[in-house]
Amino acid sequence: MRRPLIAGNWKLNKTINEAEELTTALVAELADVTETDILIAPVFTALSRVAALVDNSPIQLAAQNCYPQETGAFTGELSPLMLKDAGCSAIIIGHSERRQLMGETNQLINLKVQTTLNAGMQVILCVGETLEERDNEEMLEVLSAQIKGGLADLSAEQMQNLVVAYEPVWAIGTGKTASDEQAQEAHSFIRGLIQGLFNPEVAEACRILYGGSVKPDNVDGLMAQTDIDGALVGGASLKADDFCRIVKFERIER
Ligand code: PEP
């Protein structure tokens, strides 16, 4: 069985004080969670302070991005090792906002994935189609290119430290969630791609999160799907009550 993972992507939100306030509420409310992995990804400037607060709690810290080099003349960038030094155990890579707004390619994303895994950290690799791509029936082709490109040259062993997040771009921040069936269909397709690239054991073990307007009122149905192993949560991760309810989703037999 794959262990559920609920991750909160805070994006470009919260000052250090606000991040500390939210984290304090999460630590208090989630202290007794044992059956679900929990990650939060604050802005870079809040990482060290949030790291101190989540120490000795079930909450782990993630960064929202990294640069694919360890050190050097790369003004304004942060390496996985530096993010690890700040207390992160994971990095979100290839989020659709970075693909769209910063022009990140599958090739660059693959370099970031490799550098992060080499630093001994966990990767959350985001993939997902736009509405236009879905309407043009290009979804499978796009997902296939993103998975094959993002996972290029990785070993089966490295895959143990990698989580995929399927986030249909049309569902991010829009309030439109993919239906349970749409999400399951995409997750099952992605698991099949991973099986083709590696082997059935790697595919069976790899966690695939759903992201796109996950809220307290839709998380239970999504989590009941066979190939949905968790959620990457944007907007709802900024509110302690909503995020805690999502972490404590109702387990429906599947
Ligand atoms: C995200 O950005 O990863 C996300 C899923 O956002 P939201 O939950 O707000 O749709």
py3Dmol code that shows the C-alpha trace and the ligand (Angstrom):
import py3Dmol

protein = """\
ATOM      1  CA  MET A   1       0.000   0.000   0.000  1.00  0.00           C
ATOM      2  CA  ARG A   2       1.172   3.492  -0.826  1.00  0.00           C
ATOM      3  CA  ARG A   3       1.245   5.884   2.131  1.00  0.00           C
ATOM      4  CA  PRO A   4      -0.904   8.980   1.512  1.00  0.00           C
ATOM      5  CA  LEU A   5       0.859  12.335   1.160  1.00  0.00           C
ATOM      6  CA  ILE A   6      -0.856  15.711   1.476  1.00  0.00           C
ATOM      7  CA  ALA A   7       1.316  18.661   0.422  1.00  0.00           C
ATOM      8  CA  GLY A   8       0.520  22.363   0.733  1.00  0.00           C
ATOM      9  CA  ASN A   9       1.953  24.737  -1.856  1.00  0.00           C
ATOM     10  CA  TRP A  10       1.799  28.225  -0.365  1.00  0.00           C
ATOM     11  CA  LYS A  11       3.032  29.847  -3.608  1.00  0.00           C
ATOM     12  CA  LEU A  12       3.842  33.587  -3.315  1.00  0.00           C
ATOM     13  CA  ASN A  13       1.900  34.116  -0.093  1.00  0.00           C
ATOM     14  CA  LYS A  14       2.578  34.941   3.563  1.00  0.00           C
ATOM     15  CA  THR A  15       5.179  37.067   5.277  1.00  0.00           C
ATOM     16  CA  ILE A  16       7.494  35.343   7.747  1.00  0.00           C
ATOM     17  CA  ASN A  17       5.201  36.248  10.647  1.00  0.00           C
ATOM     18  CA  GLU A  18       2.122  35.011   8.797  1.00  0.00           C
ATOM     19  CA  ALA A  19       3.914  31.799   7.850  1.00  0.00           C
ATOM     20  CA  GLU A  20       4.826  31.234  11.506  1.00  0.00           C
ATOM     21  CA  GLU A  21       1.236  31.829  12.560  1.00  0.00           C
ATOM     22  CA  LEU A  22      -0.161  29.325  10.057  1.00  0.00           C
ATOM     23  CA  THR A  23       2.536  26.768  10.887  1.00  0.00           C
ATOM     24  CA  THR A  24       1.861  27.051  14.615  1.00  0.00           C
ATOM     25  CA  ALA A  25      -1.816  26.285  13.980  1.00  0.00           C
ATOM     26  CA  LEU A  26      -0.954  23.306  11.750  1.00  0.00           C
ATOM     27  CA  VAL A  27       1.539  21.856  14.224  1.00  0.00           C
ATOM     28  CA  ALA A  28      -1.067  22.025  17.006  1.00  0.00           C
ATOM     29  CA  GLU A  29      -3.826  20.458  14.935  1.00  0.00           C
ATOM     30  CA  LEU A  30      -1.796  17.790  13.106  1.00  0.00           C
ATOM     31  CA  ALA A  31       0.474  16.598  15.934  1.00  0.00           C
ATOM     32  CA  ASP A  32      -1.306  13.247  16.199  1.00  0.00           C
ATOM     33  CA  VAL A  33      -1.398  12.366  12.474  1.00  0.00           C
ATOM     34  CA  THR A  34       0.478   9.119  11.930  1.00  0.00           C
ATOM     35  CA  GLU A  35      -0.975   7.543   8.785  1.00  0.00           C
ATOM     36  CA  THR A  36      -0.432  10.349   6.293  1.00  0.00           C
ATOM     37  CA  ASP A  37       2.727  12.181   5.260  1.00  0.00           C
ATOM     38  CA  ILE A  38       2.390  15.976   5.398  1.00  0.00           C
ATOM     39  CA  LEU A  39       4.478  18.559   3.558  1.00  0.00           C
ATOM     40  CA  ILE A  40       4.213  22.339   3.476  1.00  0.00           C
ATOM     41  CA  ALA A  41       6.039  24.583   1.002  1.00  0.00           C
ATOM     42  CA  PRO A  42       6.323  28.189   2.220  1.00  0.00           C
ATOM     43  CA  VAL A  43       8.210  30.979   0.404  1.00  0.00           C
ATOM     44  CA  PHE A  44      12.015  30.775   0.623  1.00  0.00           C
ATOM     45  CA  THR A  45      12.338  33.611   3.143  1.00  0.00           C
ATOM     46  CA  ALA A  46      10.157  31.788   5.684  1.00  0.00           C
ATOM     47  CA  LEU A  47      11.810  28.365   5.372  1.00  0.00           C
ATOM     48  CA  SER A  48      14.276  28.526   8.266  1.00  0.00           C
ATOM     49  CA  ARG A  49      11.742  29.894  10.739  1.00  0.00           C
ATOM     50  CA  VAL A  50       9.081  27.404   9.671  1.00  0.00           C
ATOM     51  CA  ALA A  51      11.673  24.609   9.882  1.00  0.00           C
ATOM     52  CA  ALA A  52      12.219  25.386  13.553  1.00  0.00           C
ATOM     53  CA  LEU A  53       8.480  25.211  14.215  1.00  0.00           C
ATOM     54  CA  VAL A  54       7.851  21.883  12.459  1.00  0.00           C
ATOM     55  CA  ASP A  55      10.816  20.162  14.094  1.00  0.00           C
ATOM     56  CA  ASN A  56       9.499  17.158  16.095  1.00  0.00           C
ATOM     57  CA  SER A  57       6.116  17.332  14.339  1.00  0.00           C
ATOM     58  CA  PRO A  58       4.776  15.103  11.541  1.00  0.00           C
ATOM     59  CA  ILE A  59       5.031  18.055   9.137  1.00  0.00           C
ATOM     60  CA  GLN A  60       7.921  18.097   6.668  1.00  0.00           C
ATOM     61  CA  LEU A  61       9.187  21.101   4.780  1.00  0.00           C
ATOM     62  CA  ALA A  62       9.416  21.505   1.003  1.00  0.00           C
ATOM     63  CA  ALA A  63      10.693  24.266  -1.278  1.00  0.00           C
ATOM     64  CA  GLN A  64       8.714  25.451  -4.303  1.00  0.00           C
ATOM     65  CA  ASN A  65      11.619  25.505  -6.754  1.00  0.00           C
ATOM     66  CA  CYS A  66      15.380  25.156  -7.049  1.00  0.00           C
ATOM     67  CA  TYR A  67      18.254  25.747  -9.462  1.00  0.00           C
ATOM     68  CA  PRO A  68      19.958  22.662 -10.953  1.00  0.00           C
ATOM     69  CA  GLN A  69      23.491  23.395  -9.685  1.00  0.00           C
ATOM     70  CA  GLU A  70      25.091  22.866  -6.296  1.00  0.00           C
ATOM     71  CA  THR A  71      26.959  26.191  -6.040  1.00  0.00           C
ATOM     72  CA  GLY A  72      28.474  28.786  -8.380  1.00  0.00           C
ATOM     73  CA  ALA A  73      27.874  31.999 -10.287  1.00  0.00           C
ATOM     74  CA  PHE A  74      24.089  31.801 -10.564  1.00  0.00           C
ATOM     75  CA  THR A  75      22.902  35.092  -9.119  1.00  0.00           C
ATOM     76  CA  GLY A  76      19.568  34.953  -7.379  1.00  0.00           C
ATOM     77  CA  GLU A  77      19.223  31.186  -7.400  1.00  0.00           C
ATOM     78  CA  LEU A  78      19.065  28.520  -4.672  1.00  0.00           C
ATOM     79  CA  SER A  79      20.407  24.981  -4.905  1.00  0.00           C
ATOM     80  CA  PRO A  80      18.820  21.837  -3.457  1.00  0.00           C
ATOM     81  CA  LEU A  81      21.704  21.564  -0.970  1.00  0.00           C
ATOM     82  CA  MET A  82      21.014  25.086   0.305  1.00  0.00           C
ATOM     83  CA  LEU A  83      17.332  24.313   0.643  1.00  0.00           C
ATOM     84  CA  LYS A  84      18.244  21.152   2.544  1.00  0.00           C
ATOM     85  CA  ASP A  85      20.452  23.293   4.762  1.00  0.00           C
ATOM     86  CA  ALA A  86      17.407  25.512   5.450  1.00  0.00           C
ATOM     87  CA  GLY A  87      15.434  22.461   6.621  1.00  0.00           C
ATOM     88  CA  CYS A  88      13.715  21.169   3.460  1.00  0.00           C
ATOM     89  CA  SER A  89      13.452  17.474   2.718  1.00  0.00           C
ATOM     90  CA  ALA A  90      11.599  17.890  -0.578  1.00  0.00           C
ATOM     91  CA  ILE A  91      11.302  20.225  -3.572  1.00  0.00           C
ATOM     92  CA  ILE A  92       8.306  20.842  -5.849  1.00  0.00           C
ATOM     93  CA  ILE A  93       9.592  20.810  -9.427  1.00  0.00           C
ATOM     94  CA  GLY A  94       7.896  21.682 -12.725  1.00  0.00           C
ATOM     95  CA  HIS A  95       4.781  23.348 -11.326  1.00  0.00           C
ATOM     96  CA  SER A  96       2.588  24.562 -14.193  1.00  0.00           C
ATOM     97  CA  GLU A  97       3.021  28.171 -13.066  1.00  0.00           C
ATOM     98  CA  ARG A  98       6.762  27.807 -13.583  1.00  0.00           C
ATOM     99  CA  ARG A  99       6.290  26.014 -16.897  1.00  0.00           C
ATOM    100  CA  GLN A 100       3.932  28.753 -18.123  1.00  0.00           C
ATOM    101  CA  LEU A 101       5.266  31.933 -16.498  1.00  0.00           C
ATOM    102  CA  MET A 102       8.997  31.136 -16.395  1.00  0.00           C
ATOM    103  CA  GLY A 103       9.159  29.053 -19.558  1.00  0.00           C
ATOM    104  CA  GLU A 104      10.511  25.923 -17.835  1.00  0.00           C
ATOM    105  CA  THR A 105      11.038  23.067 -20.282  1.00  0.00           C
ATOM    106  CA  ASN A 106      10.955  19.326 -19.633  1.00  0.00           C
ATOM    107  CA  GLN A 107      14.739  19.329 -20.126  1.00  0.00           C
ATOM    108  CA  LEU A 108      15.360  21.957 -17.437  1.00  0.00           C
ATOM    109  CA  ILE A 109      12.884  20.237 -15.151  1.00  0.00           C
ATOM    110  CA  ASN A 110      14.761  16.954 -15.590  1.00  0.00           C
ATOM    111  CA  LEU A 111      18.027  18.652 -14.570  1.00  0.00           C
ATOM    112  CA  LYS A 112      16.320  20.006 -11.445  1.00  0.00           C
ATOM    113  CA  VAL A 113      14.910  16.549 -10.672  1.00  0.00           C
ATOM    114  CA  GLN A 114      18.367  14.974 -10.970  1.00  0.00           C
ATOM    115  CA  THR A 115      20.112  17.645  -8.864  1.00  0.00           C
ATOM    116  CA  THR A 116      17.468  17.342  -6.151  1.00  0.00           C
ATOM    117  CA  LEU A 117      17.651  13.543  -6.018  1.00  0.00           C
ATOM    118  CA  ASN A 118      21.446  13.726  -5.961  1.00  0.00           C
ATOM    119  CA  ALA A 119      21.150  15.978  -2.910  1.00  0.00           C
ATOM    120  CA  GLY A 120      19.267  13.150  -1.171  1.00  0.00           C
ATOM    121  CA  MET A 121      15.961  15.019  -1.257  1.00  0.00           C
ATOM    122  CA  GLN A 122      12.484  14.034  -2.358  1.00  0.00           C
ATOM    123  CA  VAL A 123      11.069  15.387  -5.619  1.00  0.00           C
ATOM    124  CA  ILE A 124       7.444  16.265  -6.277  1.00  0.00           C
ATOM    125  CA  LEU A 125       7.319  16.401 -10.064  1.00  0.00           C
ATOM    126  CA  CYS A 126       4.264  18.282 -11.382  1.00  0.00           C
ATOM    127  CA  VAL A 127       2.664  17.446 -14.704  1.00  0.00           C
ATOM    128  CA  GLY A 128      -0.660  18.381 -16.273  1.00  0.00           C
ATOM    129  CA  GLU A 129      -2.396  19.527 -19.428  1.00  0.00           C
ATOM    130  CA  THR A 130      -3.953  22.918 -20.218  1.00  0.00           C
ATOM    131  CA  LEU A 131      -7.612  23.255 -21.146  1.00  0.00           C
ATOM    132  CA  GLU A 132      -6.653  23.852 -24.764  1.00  0.00           C
ATOM    133  CA  GLU A 133      -4.581  20.667 -24.821  1.00  0.00           C
ATOM    134  CA  ARG A 134      -7.442  18.678 -23.274  1.00  0.00           C
ATOM    135  CA  ASP A 135      -9.964  20.131 -25.731  1.00  0.00           C
ATOM    136  CA  ASN A 136      -7.619  19.302 -28.637  1.00  0.00           C
ATOM    137  CA  GLU A 137      -7.332  15.728 -27.333  1.00  0.00           C
ATOM    138  CA  GLU A 138      -3.607  16.204 -26.751  1.00  0.00           C
ATOM    139  CA  MET A 139      -3.734  15.380 -23.039  1.00  0.00           C
ATOM    140  CA  LEU A 140      -2.142  11.930 -23.224  1.00  0.00           C
ATOM    141  CA  GLU A 141       0.602  13.169 -25.539  1.00  0.00           C
ATOM    142  CA  VAL A 142       1.389  16.109 -23.231  1.00  0.00           C
ATOM    143  CA  LEU A 143       1.427  13.966 -20.081  1.00  0.00           C
ATOM    144  CA  SER A 144       3.594  11.428 -21.831  1.00  0.00           C
ATOM    145  CA  ALA A 145       6.158  14.080 -22.878  1.00  0.00           C
ATOM    146  CA  GLN A 146       6.199  15.609 -19.388  1.00  0.00           C
ATOM    147  CA  ILE A 147       6.664  12.242 -17.656  1.00  0.00           C
ATOM    148  CA  LYS A 148       9.251  10.911 -20.101  1.00  0.00           C
ATOM    149  CA  GLY A 149      11.121  14.240 -20.156  1.00  0.00           C
ATOM    150  CA  GLY A 150      10.978  14.786 -16.401  1.00  0.00           C
ATOM    151  CA  LEU A 151      12.067  11.252 -15.525  1.00  0.00           C
ATOM    152  CA  ALA A 152      14.734  10.888 -18.227  1.00  0.00           C
ATOM    153  CA  ASP A 153      17.875   9.022 -17.135  1.00  0.00           C
ATOM    154  CA  LEU A 154      16.603   8.228 -13.632  1.00  0.00           C
ATOM    155  CA  SER A 155      17.210   4.800 -12.111  1.00  0.00           C
ATOM    156  CA  ALA A 156      14.547   2.623 -10.507  1.00  0.00           C
ATOM    157  CA  GLU A 157      16.291   3.261  -7.192  1.00  0.00           C
ATOM    158  CA  GLN A 158      16.061   7.048  -7.607  1.00  0.00           C
ATOM    159  CA  MET A 159      12.327   6.690  -8.264  1.00  0.00           C
ATOM    160  CA  GLN A 160      11.890   5.673  -4.615  1.00  0.00           C
ATOM    161  CA  ASN A 161      12.380   9.331  -3.732  1.00  0.00           C
ATOM    162  CA  LEU A 162      10.091  10.785  -6.369  1.00  0.00           C
ATOM    163  CA  VAL A 163       6.401  11.637  -6.189  1.00  0.00           C
ATOM    164  CA  VAL A 164       4.382  12.733  -9.233  1.00  0.00           C
ATOM    165  CA  ALA A 165       1.658  15.384  -8.931  1.00  0.00           C
ATOM    166  CA  TYR A 166      -0.967  15.382 -11.676  1.00  0.00           C
ATOM    167  CA  GLU A 167      -2.342  18.910 -11.831  1.00  0.00           C
ATOM    168  CA  PRO A 168      -4.611  19.719 -14.768  1.00  0.00           C
ATOM    169  CA  VAL A 169      -3.821  23.382 -15.401  1.00  0.00           C
ATOM    170  CA  TRP A 170      -7.502  24.222 -15.953  1.00  0.00           C
ATOM    171  CA  ALA A 171      -8.279  23.092 -12.396  1.00  0.00           C
ATOM    172  CA  ILE A 172      -5.557  25.083 -10.606  1.00  0.00           C
ATOM    173  CA  GLY A 173      -6.903  28.026  -8.634  1.00  0.00           C
ATOM    174  CA  THR A 174     -10.087  28.034 -10.714  1.00  0.00           C
ATOM    175  CA  GLY A 175     -12.433  26.229  -8.352  1.00  0.00           C
ATOM    176  CA  LYS A 176     -12.965  23.627 -11.109  1.00  0.00           C
ATOM    177  CA  THR A 177     -11.811  20.240  -9.878  1.00  0.00           C
ATOM    178  CA  ALA A 178     -11.342  17.302 -12.198  1.00  0.00           C
ATOM    179  CA  SER A 179     -14.072  14.768 -11.458  1.00  0.00           C
ATOM    180  CA  ASP A 180     -12.979  11.722  -9.482  1.00  0.00           C
ATOM    181  CA  GLU A 181     -13.176   9.715 -12.718  1.00  0.00           C
ATOM    182  CA  GLN A 182     -11.183  12.238 -14.809  1.00  0.00           C
ATOM    183  CA  ALA A 183      -8.470  12.327 -12.167  1.00  0.00           C
ATOM    184  CA  GLN A 184      -8.371   8.530 -11.815  1.00  0.00           C
ATOM    185  CA  GLU A 185      -8.107   8.116 -15.593  1.00  0.00           C
ATOM    186  CA  ALA A 186      -5.102  10.466 -15.784  1.00  0.00           C
ATOM    187  CA  HIS A 187      -3.424   8.875 -12.744  1.00  0.00           C
ATOM    188  CA  SER A 188      -3.844   5.405 -14.157  1.00  0.00           C
ATOM    189  CA  PHE A 189      -2.350   6.570 -17.468  1.00  0.00           C
ATOM    190  CA  ILE A 190       0.633   8.113 -15.637  1.00  0.00           C
ATOM    191  CA  ARG A 191       1.201   4.920 -13.635  1.00  0.00           C
ATOM    192  CA  GLY A 192       1.197   2.987 -16.893  1.00  0.00           C
ATOM    193  CA  LEU A 193       3.822   5.349 -18.325  1.00  0.00           C
ATOM    194  CA  ILE A 194       6.024   4.828 -15.263  1.00  0.00           C
ATOM    195  CA  GLN A 195       5.644   1.064 -15.645  1.00  0.00           C
ATOM    196  CA  GLY A 196       6.752   1.332 -19.264  1.00  0.00           C
ATOM    197  CA  LEU A 197       9.781   3.447 -18.343  1.00  0.00           C
ATOM    198  CA  PHE A 198      10.832   1.329 -15.361  1.00  0.00           C
ATOM    199  CA  ASN A 199       8.978  -1.794 -14.189  1.00  0.00           C
ATOM    200  CA  PRO A 200       5.715  -2.812 -12.472  1.00  0.00           C
ATOM    201  CA  GLU A 201       7.245  -2.589  -8.972  1.00  0.00           C
ATOM    202  CA  VAL A 202       8.388   1.020  -9.461  1.00  0.00           C
ATOM    203  CA  ALA A 203       4.986   1.963 -10.916  1.00  0.00           C
ATOM    204  CA  GLU A 204       3.117   0.277  -8.073  1.00  0.00           C
ATOM    205  CA  ALA A 205       5.251   2.004  -5.421  1.00  0.00           C
ATOM    206  CA  CYS A 206       5.247   5.511  -6.941  1.00  0.00           C
ATOM    207  CA  ARG A 207       2.864   7.941  -5.265  1.00  0.00           C
ATOM    208  CA  ILE A 208       0.792  10.098  -7.612  1.00  0.00           C
ATOM    209  CA  LEU A 209      -0.886  13.145  -6.052  1.00  0.00           C
ATOM    210  CA  TYR A 210      -3.820  15.033  -7.534  1.00  0.00           C
ATOM    211  CA  GLY A 211      -3.748  18.843  -7.547  1.00  0.00           C
ATOM    212  CA  GLY A 212      -6.291  21.395  -8.740  1.00  0.00           C
ATOM    213  CA  SER A 213      -8.792  23.082  -6.401  1.00  0.00           C
ATOM    214  CA  VAL A 214      -8.648  20.310  -3.791  1.00  0.00           C
ATOM    215  CA  LYS A 215     -10.894  21.354  -0.910  1.00  0.00           C
ATOM    216  CA  PRO A 216     -12.353  19.786   2.251  1.00  0.00           C
ATOM    217  CA  ASP A 217     -15.537  18.933   0.335  1.00  0.00           C
ATOM    218  CA  ASN A 218     -13.947  17.063  -2.570  1.00  0.00           C
ATOM    219  CA  VAL A 219     -10.879  15.421  -1.026  1.00  0.00           C
ATOM    220  CA  ASP A 220     -12.629  12.275   0.239  1.00  0.00           C
ATOM    221  CA  GLY A 221     -13.936  11.282  -3.203  1.00  0.00           C
ATOM    222  CA  LEU A 222     -10.602  11.949  -4.865  1.00  0.00           C
ATOM    223  CA  MET A 223      -8.672   9.988  -2.237  1.00  0.00           C
ATOM    224  CA  ALA A 224     -10.999   7.008  -2.717  1.00  0.00           C
ATOM    225  CA  GLN A 225      -9.695   6.524  -6.274  1.00  0.00           C
ATOM    226  CA  THR A 226      -7.350   3.588  -6.763  1.00  0.00           C
ATOM    227  CA  ASP A 227      -4.468   5.544  -8.245  1.00  0.00           C
ATOM    228  CA  ILE A 228      -4.762   8.766  -6.223  1.00  0.00           C
ATOM    229  CA  ASP A 229      -2.286   8.670  -3.361  1.00  0.00           C
ATOM    230  CA  GLY A 230      -2.548  12.196  -2.034  1.00  0.00           C
ATOM    231  CA  ALA A 231      -3.052  15.825  -2.926  1.00  0.00           C
ATOM    232  CA  LEU A 232      -1.009  18.892  -3.791  1.00  0.00           C
ATOM    233  CA  VAL A 233      -3.063  21.739  -2.385  1.00  0.00           C
ATOM    234  CA  GLY A 234      -2.712  25.423  -3.296  1.00  0.00           C
ATOM    235  CA  GLY A 235      -5.390  27.861  -2.098  1.00  0.00           C
ATOM    236  CA  ALA A 236      -6.851  25.635   0.606  1.00  0.00           C
ATOM    237  CA  SER A 237      -3.405  25.092   2.154  1.00  0.00           C
ATOM    238  CA  LEU A 238      -3.356  28.742   3.233  1.00  0.00           C
ATOM    239  CA  LYS A 239      -6.213  28.196   5.686  1.00  0.00           C
ATOM    240  CA  ALA A 240      -5.365  26.026   8.695  1.00  0.00           C
ATOM    241  CA  ASP A 241      -8.861  24.551   9.092  1.00  0.00           C
ATOM    242  CA  ASP A 242      -9.194  23.611   5.420  1.00  0.00           C
ATOM    243  CA  PHE A 243      -5.718  22.117   5.154  1.00  0.00           C
ATOM    244  CA  CYS A 244      -6.141  20.093   8.368  1.00  0.00           C
ATOM    245  CA  ARG A 245      -9.458  18.682   7.128  1.00  0.00           C
ATOM    246  CA  ILE A 246      -7.781  17.711   3.855  1.00  0.00           C
ATOM    247  CA  VAL A 247      -4.927  16.000   5.738  1.00  0.00           C
ATOM    248  CA  LYS A 248      -7.528  14.172   7.838  1.00  0.00           C
ATOM    249  CA  PHE A 249      -9.505  13.033   4.793  1.00  0.00           C
ATOM    250  CA  GLU A 250     -12.088  10.356   5.307  1.00  0.00           C
ATOM    251  CA  ARG A 251     -10.785   6.973   4.272  1.00  0.00           C
ATOM    252  CA  ILE A 252     -13.316   5.221   2.075  1.00  0.00           C
ATOM    253  CA  GLU A 253     -12.567   1.542   1.322  1.00  0.00           C
ATOM    254  CA  ARG A 254     -11.274   1.080  -2.224  1.00  0.00           C
TER     255      ARG A 254
END
"""
ligand_1 = """\
10
PEP
C -1.373 24.209 -7.064
O -1.000 25.295 -7.412
O -0.529 23.309 -6.942
C -2.795 24.005 -6.800
C -3.245 22.794 -6.891
O -3.553 25.107 -6.513
P -5.109 25.126 -6.092
O -5.294 24.065 -5.038
O -5.338 26.500 -5.553
O -5.898 24.848 -7.321
"""
view = py3Dmol.view(width=600, height=400)
view.addModel(protein, "pdb")
view.setStyle({"model": 0}, {"cartoon": {"style": "trace"}})
view.addModel(ligand_1, "xyz")
view.setStyle({"model": 1}, {"stick": {}})
view.zoomTo()
view.show()
